Amino acid sequence: MTTSGTPSTTARSTSTGAAESKTGREKTPALGASDRVTLYLALVPYLLQNSPVSVAEAASRFHVSPADMRDLVGKLSNLGIPGSEGYYLPNDLFEINFDLFEDNDIIDLLSAVGIVATPKFSGTEAATLVAGLQFISGIVAAEERASVATLIEKIGLGASAKPSSIFVATPEPPACFDLLRTAFSQNRQVRFHYQNARGAAEMRSVSPLRLDLVGDTWYLRGWCHLRDALRTFRLDRIDEMVVTDRQISPEDHALTLPEALFDVRETDLAVVVRLAEEALPLIAEYHPDVHSAASGGQVLATILFAHLTNLSRLVARYPGIVQVIEPPEAIRAVAEYAREARARYV
C-alpha cells in the first residue's frame, strides 16, 4: 500500500496545484529542503495528536498550500528508521491510510516510528517552560504574542504529561518601556532625565544596549554620552524620555557588557548585613557574599555599595528582614534615613 499510494498522490498534488493557480489564488513559495525537514518535525506530532484531520485544516495550521501538504503527506510513507539489518521493512516506515487520503482528502496517520523513544518534556518541565513563556508574553510587542502562544501550545502537545496549570503575573513595565523598544528596533539613541541614588537629576543621552530584569526592577544598560562610559540605569528613575534621531554607532554596539549589572569600584563601601538564609533571594540583585552563619538560621553577608542611600533603601524595602551590622557609618546612614522618613509623617 505504501508503494502504490505514493505515485497517485504525487499526480493528484500536481493537478490540484495547477487548478489552484488557474483560479487566481496567491501561490505560496516553493518549500526548500530545510523547510520540509522543519515541517516534518512538527507535522508528525501534530498528526499523532489530531488524526484524522483534513488536508485543508492541516495546511492552514502549518501555513502551507493544500498541494504542499498533500505532497508532504504522500512522501511521509517513505520515511522511517531502518531496522537492525539496515533495511527498511514495513514496520520501519510511517503508515498512512491512503484510501481515506486519496478519496476524501483526509490525513489519518496509522502508525509512526521512532516517536515513542523520542525524549519528551515531563509535565513539570513543560509547566516551567510555559511559565517562562507566559512571563515573556507580557513584555513582548503585541504583534509577537501570537507566536509565543503558539509555542506554549506546542510545548503542551509535546509533553509526556499535561503541564500543570500555572498563571504568571508579569510586572507592569515602566512608562518608558515602549519608547525603549522603539529605540532598539530603530537603532537610535535616547535622551532622558535621570535621578541618581543621591536624588540629583541630570539629562542623559544614552545608546541603549540591553535591558535587564532583576526581581521586579528593570535596568537599562548602555553607553552614557555624558559620562563617556558604560552605565546602568533603573527605569523607575527615568523621566521624560525621548527617542532621538541619532543612530547608535557600530562602536557602541561592539562594546562588551560585563556580566555584573554594576561595576565594582575601589571606592565602594563593604557593608555587612544579617538576614535569614531563606531571605537571600530577596537581595540577590546586590550580589551578596555570604561568608558565615549566625544564630537562629541567620547568615552574615557582605554587600558593596557605591552610595549609602542605596543601602538605606534596601533596608527600608525589607524592614525587619535586613539588619546592618557594620561599618558604623553604614549604621548611622540607615538610622538617619529612618529618622528623616519618620519626620515626614509626624
C-alpha positions in Angstrom: 0.0 0.0 0.0 2.9 2.3 0.7 4.5 2.0 -2.7 1.3 2.1 -4.8 -0.1 5.1 -2.9 2.7 7.5 -3.4 2.7 8.0 -7.2 -1.1 8.7 -7.4 -0.7 11.1 -4.5 2.0 13.0 -6.3 0.0 13.2 -9.5 -3.0 14.4 -7.6 -0.9 17.1 -5.9 0.4 18.3 -9.2 -3.0 18.6 -10.8 -4.6 20.2 -7.8 -1.7 22.8 -7.5 -2.3 23.7 -11.2 -6.0 24.1 -10.6 -5.3 26.4 -7.7 -3.1 28.5 -9.8 -5.7 28.8 -12.5 -8.3 30.2 -10.1 -6.0 33.1 -9.4 -5.2 32.2 -5.8 -1.9 33.6 -4.4 0.8 30.9 -4.9 2.9 30.1 -1.8 6.7 29.9 -2.2 8.2 26.5 -3.0 9.3 24.6 0.0 13.1 24.1 0.3 14.8 21.1 1.9 15.3 22.7 5.2 11.6 23.9 5.2 10.5 20.3 4.7 12.6 18.9 7.5 11.3 21.5 9.9 7.7 20.8 8.8 8.1 17.1 9.2 9.4 17.5 12.7 6.3 19.5 13.7 3.8 17.6 11.4 4.3 14.1 12.8 3.5 15.1 16.5 0.6 17.1 15.2 -0.9 14.2 13.2 -0.4 11.8 16.2 -2.4 14.2 18.3 -5.1 15.2 15.7 -5.5 12.4 13.2 -7.8 12.1 11.3 -7.6 15.7 10.0 -8.5 17.2 6.6 -5.7 18.3 4.3 -7.2 21.9 4.3 -7.1 22.1 8.1 -3.5 20.8 8.3 -2.4 23.1 5.6 -3.9 26.1 7.3 -2.3 25.0 10.6 1.2 25.0 9.1 0.7 27.9 6.7 1.3 25.9 3.5 -0.8 25.3 0.5 -3.1 22.2 0.3 -0.9 21.0 -2.6 2.2 21.2 -0.5 0.5 19.4 2.4 -0.6 16.6 0.1 3.0 16.3 -1.2 4.4 16.2 2.4 1.9 13.5 3.5 2.5 11.5 0.3 6.2 11.3 0.9 5.8 10.6 4.7 5.2 6.9 3.9 8.8 6.7 2.5 10.3 8.0 5.8 11.3 5.9 8.8 14.1 4.3 10.7 16.0 1.3 9.3 15.9 -2.0 11.2 18.8 -3.7 12.8 20.0 -5.1 9.4 20.0 -1.6 7.8 16.9 -2.3 5.7 13.5 -0.6 5.7 10.8 -3.1 6.4 7.1 -2.2 6.6 7.1 -1.7 10.3 10.0 0.7 10.0 8.1 3.3 7.9 5.2 5.7 8.7 1.9 4.3 7.5 -0.9 6.5 6.1 -4.5 5.5 5.4 -4.2 6.2 1.7 -7.7 5.2 0.8 -9.0 7.9 3.1 -6.3 10.3 1.9 -7.0 9.9 -1.8 -10.7 9.5 -1.8 -11.7 12.1 0.9 -8.6 14.4 1.3 -8.3 13.2 5.0 -5.0 12.5 6.7 -5.0 9.6 9.0 -1.6 8.5 10.4 -2.0 4.8 11.2 1.5 4.2 12.7 4.6 6.1 13.5 8.2 5.1 14.1 10.8 6.5 16.4 8.4 8.8 18.1 7.8 6.8 21.3 11.5 6.7 22.0 12.0 10.4 21.5 12.7 12.2 24.8 9.8 14.4 25.9 9.4 17.1 28.5 7.8 15.9 31.7 4.7 17.7 32.9 6.8 19.7 35.4 9.4 20.6 32.8 6.7 21.7 30.4 5.0 23.7 33.1 8.2 25.5 33.9 8.8 26.4 30.2 5.2 27.6 29.9 5.5 29.8 33.0 8.6 31.4 31.5 6.9 32.0 28.1 3.8 33.4 29.9 6.1 35.9 31.5 7.8 36.8 28.2 4.3 37.2 26.6 3.6 40.1 29.0 6.6 42.1 27.9 7.0 41.5 24.1 5.3 43.6 21.5 1.6 42.9 20.9 2.2 41.5 17.4 4.7 38.9 18.8 2.3 37.5 21.4 0.6 35.1 19.0 3.9 33.4 18.3 4.5 33.0 22.0 1.0 31.5 22.4 1.7 29.0 19.5 4.9 28.0 21.2 3.1 27.4 24.5 0.6 25.2 22.7 3.3 23.2 21.0 5.1 22.6 24.3 1.9 21.3 25.9 1.3 18.9 23.0 4.8 17.6 23.0 5.0 16.9 26.8 4.7 13.4 28.2 2.0 14.6 30.6 -0.3 17.6 30.7 1.5 20.6 32.2 0.2 21.9 35.4 -2.0 25.0 35.1 0.2 27.9 36.1 -0.6 31.6 35.7 2.4 34.0 35.9 1.7 37.7 36.5 4.1 40.0 34.7 5.1 43.2 36.5 3.8 46.3 34.8 6.6 47.6 32.5 7.7 51.2 33.2 6.2 54.0 31.2 9.4 54.3 29.0 9.4 50.6 28.0 7.7 51.1 24.7 10.0 54.0 23.8 13.0 51.8 24.5 11.5 49.1 22.3 11.3 51.7 19.5 14.8 52.8 20.1 16.2 49.2 19.9 14.2 48.4 16.8 15.3 51.6 15.0 18.9 51.6 16.3 18.5 55.1 17.8 19.8 56.8 21.0 17.5 58.0 23.8 17.6 61.1 26.0 16.0 61.4 29.4 16.1 62.9 32.9 17.7 60.5 35.4 17.5 60.7 39.2 20.6 59.1 40.6 20.9 57.4 44.0 21.7 60.7 45.7 18.5 62.2 44.4 20.2 64.5 41.9 18.5 64.7 38.4 20.6 65.0 35.2 19.9 64.9 31.5 21.5 61.9 29.9 22.0 60.9 26.3 22.4 57.1 26.0 23.0 54.5 23.4 20.8 51.7 24.7 22.4 48.2 24.5 20.4 45.9 26.8 17.5 45.6 29.2 17.8 43.5 32.4 15.1 42.5 34.8 16.2 41.7 38.3 13.4 40.8 40.7 10.7 43.3 39.7 13.1 46.1 38.7 14.1 46.9 35.1 17.5 48.2 34.3 18.8 49.8 31.1 22.4 49.2 30.2 24.1 51.4 27.6 26.8 53.9 26.7 26.3 57.2 28.5 27.5 60.1 26.3 27.5 62.4 29.3 29.9 60.2 31.3 31.6 58.7 28.2 31.3 55.3 29.8 29.0 52.3 30.2 26.3 52.9 32.8 23.3 51.1 34.3 20.0 53.0 34.8 16.9 52.0 36.8 13.9 52.5 34.6 11.8 53.7 37.5 14.2 56.6 37.9 13.9 57.7 34.3 11.6 60.6 33.3 10.7 62.5 30.1 12.4 60.0 27.8 12.5 60.8 24.0 13.9 58.7 21.1 16.4 60.9 19.3 17.4 60.9 15.6 21.0 60.0 16.4 21.9 56.5 15.4 23.7 54.1 17.8 27.2 53.8 16.4 28.9 50.5 15.4 31.5 51.2 18.1 28.8 51.3 20.8 27.3 48.0 19.5 30.8 46.4 19.7 31.1 47.1 23.4 31.3 44.1 25.7 28.9 44.4 28.6 30.1 42.9 31.9 28.2 40.0 33.5 27.7 42.0 36.7 24.9 44.6 36.5 27.0 47.2 38.3 30.7 47.8 38.2 32.7 47.3 41.4 34.9 50.3 42.3 37.7 50.7 44.8 35.7 53.4 46.5 32.7 51.1 47.1 31.9 50.5 50.8 31.7 47.0 52.1 28.6 46.6 54.3 27.9 43.5 56.5 24.3 42.6 56.9 22.4 39.9 58.7 19.3 38.2 57.5 17.6 34.8 57.4 19.1 32.4 55.0 15.8 31.9 53.2 15.6 35.6 52.6 18.8 35.7 50.5 16.9 35.6 47.2 15.4 38.9 48.1 18.8 40.6 47.9 20.2 38.5 45.0 20.4 41.6 42.8 23.0 43.1 45.1 25.3 40.0 44.7 25.8 39.3 48.5 28.9 37.5 49.5 27.7 35.1 52.2 30.6 34.3 54.4 29.3 32.9 57.8 26.3 31.7 59.6 24.8 33.4 62.6 22.4 32.0 65.3 18.8 31.2 64.6 19.1 30.4 60.9 20.6 33.8 60.2 23.6 34.4 57.9 26.1 37.2 57.5 26.7 38.6 54.1 28.8 41.4 52.6 27.4 43.8 50.0 29.3 46.5 48.2 27.6 49.9 47.9 28.7 52.9 45.9 26.3 55.1 47.8 24.8 54.6 51.3 21.5 55.9 50.0 21.1 52.6 48.2 21.8 50.7 51.4 19.1 52.7 53.2 16.6 52.0 50.5 17.4 48.3 50.7 16.7 48.2 54.4 13.6 50.3 54.0 12.4 47.9 51.3 12.7 44.9 53.6 12.1 46.3 57.1 12.9 43.8 59.9 14.5 41.4 57.4 17.8 43.1 56.6 19.9 44.3 59.5 23.1 46.3 59.1 25.9 45.1 61.3 28.9 47.2 60.2 30.7 49.6 59.5 29.4 52.3 61.9 28.9 54.9 59.1 26.5 52.5 57.4 24.5 52.1 60.6 24.4 55.8 61.0 23.3 56.4 57.5 20.4 53.9 57.8 19.3 55.4 61.1 19.3 59.0 59.7 17.3 57.8 56.7 14.7 56.3 59.0 14.5 59.5 61.1 14.0 61.6 58.0 11.3 59.3 56.8 9.5 59.3 60.1 9.7 63.1 60.2 7.7 63.3 57.0 4.7 61.6 58.7 4.8 63.4 62.1 
